[in-house]
Amino acid sequence: MGSSGINAEYMGSSGINAEYMGSSGINAEYMGSSGINAEYMGGHRVKSLENPDKRVELVVAFCKEKFDATPLLDYALKVQAVTTRKKSNLILNVDGAIACAFVDLLRSCGMFTREEADEAVAAGALNGLFVVGRSMGFVGHFLDQKRLKQGLYRHPTDDNAYMHKQDKPKGAL
């Protein structure tokens, strides 16, 4: 899951029922009024409501057109509607969209019982899907940089390797 994605694996394996969330008294508004700090989510560095991620739009459109039901994806979009009121870059990222889509597909395709679908999620199927996608992206990035005769890009460590003071191990810099 990315910094602003919805953890569909947790939702699928923790007993949280996405269908219940979408149709009951549990409301995405709760995030905004319960003291849950949406700002802590960090948000996307580039994408926002004003500059949406086309990959997310494609995943959502595909699921809406092809899937029988998308309760988890619908819930993630409701959460996004709340978080983006605080900050326009607190959007559903592509990893979160794919995770929700994968769980919705498993649960609604008719090939698995709900128990079997949730078991696949609990067994780490989403982790495997994430690793495969990231691996292909890394290889493509590497090949592009070799083709362009550029060194492999390294993001500055001080920008992405941080911990909150209370989380640092004793003796850490």
Helices and strands as residue ranges (DSSP letters): H 8-13, H 18-23, H 29-33, G 38-41, H 54-66, H 71-86, H 94-108, H 114-122, H 125-147, H 157-160, G 165-167
